[in-house]
Amino acid sequence: MISELNALLAPALMERLTLVVNHVLASEPEAQARLVAHQGRLLRLELLNWPRLLPAPPVLAFRVTPAGLVEWAADDSLVPDLRVRLEAGNPALLALRTLTGEQPALAIEGDAQLAGDVDWLLKNLRWDVAADLERLFGPVVAQQLHSLGSMLGRGLRAAIEGAAAMAGRMRSR
């Protein structure tokens, strides 16, 4: 039952994720210009030590389009031009740190030029949530929503870091 639900939800989730990634890429012309040179190449993100209690994540592979954007490549058998591995033993903490702009430790192998451009993207691209909220709701409401979201994010980060520290102390006993 869970695997069937995962099979239904994964494509929808990946399509939405791809839209968000392309939205962020399209907001920075330099990002698209860097990716155009890699048209047709495949990048795969591999999550190491994913908790077995959670549903397996979908294939996180993306092909670079002629426009310098990405499209989801659901076929797990495709050989990537660039493989990026990251520790995902604590997915909640990984997601929170990523959303707050902290770059996780990565192991990268494959095409050096593509790796260099992906590294540039990771270091320089940021989703301007405040600007998107302003386009949707106007400046006053956007500022309030962004402030609330930032406050909630900081609180959640502190809670997760506290829980991780407590778990570390429990393990060391």
C-alpha positions, 0 to 999 in steps of 0.5 A: 500500500505504501509503495503504491502511494509512493509510486503515485505521489513521487512523479507529482512531487518531482514535477513540482520540485522541477518547477521550483528549481527551474523558477530559481534558475530562470531568475538568474540569467548567469545560471541558465547560461552556465547550464546551456553549455551542458545541454543533454547531460544528466545529473543525479543526486543520491541520498546516502543512508536514507532511513529505512522506515521512510518511503524511498525517495524518487529518482533524483536525476535531472537532464539539462534542457536546451534552455539551460533549465532542467527536466526530471529523468525518472529512469533510474537506469540512465548513467549520469554525467555527474553524480552528487552524493550527500548524507541523508540519515536525518532527512528533516535536518538535511532539508531544514539546513538546505532551506536555510542556505547551509550547504551540506557536505557533498561527494561529487564525481563525474564531468569536471566542467559540469561539477564546477558549474553545479558548484557555482549554482549551489553557492550563488543561487537563492530562491527569493521567496520574499519577491515571489510572495510580494508578487502574489500578495503585495508588499505589506502581506509579503513582508509579514508572511516572510517574517513569520516564515523566517521565524518559524524556520529559525524555531524549527531549526533550533528544535531539530538541532536540540533534538539531534544534540540530545540524541548524540548525548544519549548515544554516547552514554 
